[in-house]
Amino acid sequence: QVQLVESGGGLVQAGGSLRLSCAASGRTFSSAAMGWFRQAPGKERELLALVNWSGASTYYADSVKGRFTISRDTAKNTVYLQMNSLEPDDTAVYYCNADPPAIPWGQGTQVTVSS
């Protein structure tokens, strides 16, 4: 059974930082592009960042460009999201998945940014 487990969320003040991790188990995704997504209450899930199989190429949504950094450790089958300069609008549940999102969604990790 393929599983994605996100961690690292929490409560942080505006301007603070968090580092999210996403561990994949059940199979390796070393050849797949991976991404981070988020879903805020009452809103659709949105794509934030992508990293290609090698880690050499990335994509960021305008809303997080310059503040968030995606990376991956293929040996550990783990994807990371470093989030800096957090804003209250970043409050959401954060998820990772492949691109396109073909893996069953994990539980996500809650990020709450207070003003």
C-alpha positions as CSV (number, residue, x, y, z in Angstrom):
1,Q,0.0,0.0,0.0
2,V,1.5,3.3,-1.1
3,Q,1.4,6.0,1.7
4,L,2.3,9.6,1.9
5,V,2.9,11.0,5.4
6,E,3.2,14.8,5.8
7,S,4.7,16.3,9.0
8,G,6.2,19.5,10.3
9,G,3.2,21.7,10.5
10,G,2.2,23.8,13.5
11,L,1.3,27.2,14.8
12,V,3.7,30.1,14.0
13,Q,3.5,33.8,14.0
14,A,3.5,35.9,10.9
15,G,7.0,36.2,9.5
16,G,8.1,32.9,11.0
17,S,9.3,29.7,9.3
18,L,8.4,26.1,9.1
19,R,9.9,23.1,7.3
20,L,7.5,20.4,6.1
21,S,8.4,16.9,5.3
22,C,6.6,14.3,3.2
23,A,7.7,10.7,3.5
24,A,6.6,8.2,0.9
25,S,6.4,4.5,1.7
26,G,5.3,1.4,-0.1
27,R,7.2,2.2,-3.3
28,T,9.9,4.6,-4.5
29,F,9.0,7.7,-6.5
30,S,12.5,8.6,-7.5
31,S,11.5,9.0,-11.1
32,A,8.4,11.1,-10.4
33,A,8.0,14.8,-10.1
34,M,6.6,15.6,-6.7
35,G,4.7,18.6,-5.4
36,W,3.3,20.4,-2.4
37,F,-0.4,21.4,-2.3
38,R,-2.5,23.2,0.3
39,Q,-6.2,23.5,1.0
40,A,-7.6,26.3,3.2
41,P,-11.1,26.2,4.7
42,G,-13.8,26.7,2.0
43,K,-11.2,26.8,-0.8
44,E,-10.1,24.3,-3.4
45,R,-6.8,22.5,-3.1
46,E,-4.1,24.4,-4.9
47,L,-0.7,23.5,-6.2
48,L,2.2,25.4,-4.5
49,A,5.4,23.9,-5.8
50,L,6.9,21.1,-7.9
51,V,10.3,19.5,-8.1
52,N,11.4,17.2,-10.9
53,W,12.8,13.7,-10.4
54,S,16.4,14.9,-10.0
55,G,15.7,18.0,-7.9
56,A,17.3,20.2,-10.5
57,S,14.1,21.9,-11.8
58,T,11.4,23.5,-9.7
59,Y,8.1,25.4,-10.1
60,Y,6.4,27.8,-7.7
61,A,3.0,29.4,-7.6
62,D,3.1,33.2,-7.6
63,S,1.6,33.2,-4.1
64,V,4.7,31.5,-2.6
65,K,7.5,32.3,-5.0
66,G,10.5,33.8,-3.2
67,R,9.2,32.5,0.2
68,F,8.9,28.7,-0.1
69,T,11.6,26.3,-1.3
70,I,10.9,22.7,-2.4
71,S,13.5,20.0,-2.3
72,R,13.8,16.2,-2.2
73,D,16.0,13.5,-0.9
74,T,15.6,10.6,-3.3
75,A,17.6,8.2,-1.0
76,K,15.1,8.9,1.8
77,N,12.0,9.0,-0.6
78,T,11.2,12.3,1.1
79,V,10.2,15.7,-0.2
80,Y,10.6,18.9,1.8
81,L,9.0,22.4,1.8
82,Q,10.9,25.2,3.5
83,M,8.5,28.0,4.3
84,N,9.8,31.4,5.2
85,S,8.1,34.8,5.8
86,L,4.8,33.0,6.6
87,E,1.6,35.1,6.3
88,P,-1.8,34.5,7.8
89,D,-3.1,33.6,4.3
90,D,-0.7,30.6,4.3
91,T,-3.0,29.0,6.9
92,A,-4.1,25.7,5.5
93,V,-3.7,21.9,5.5
94,Y,-0.6,21.1,3.4
95,Y,-0.3,17.9,1.3
96,C,2.3,16.4,-0.9
97,N,1.7,14.2,-4.0
98,A,3.2,13.2,-7.3
99,D,2.6,15.4,-10.4
100,P,0.0,14.6,-11.6
101,P,-1.4,13.6,-8.2
102,A,-1.8,9.9,-8.8
103,I,-1.1,8.7,-5.2
104,P,-3.9,8.5,-2.5
105,W,-3.8,11.7,-0.5
106,G,-2.3,11.6,2.9
107,Q,-3.7,13.2,6.0
108,G,-1.8,16.4,5.4
109,T,-0.2,18.6,8.1
110,Q,-1.9,21.7,9.5
111,V,-0.1,25.1,9.2
112,T,-1.6,28.0,11.2
113,V,-0.1,31.4,10.9
114,S,-1.2,34.0,13.5
115,S,-1.1,37.7,12.8
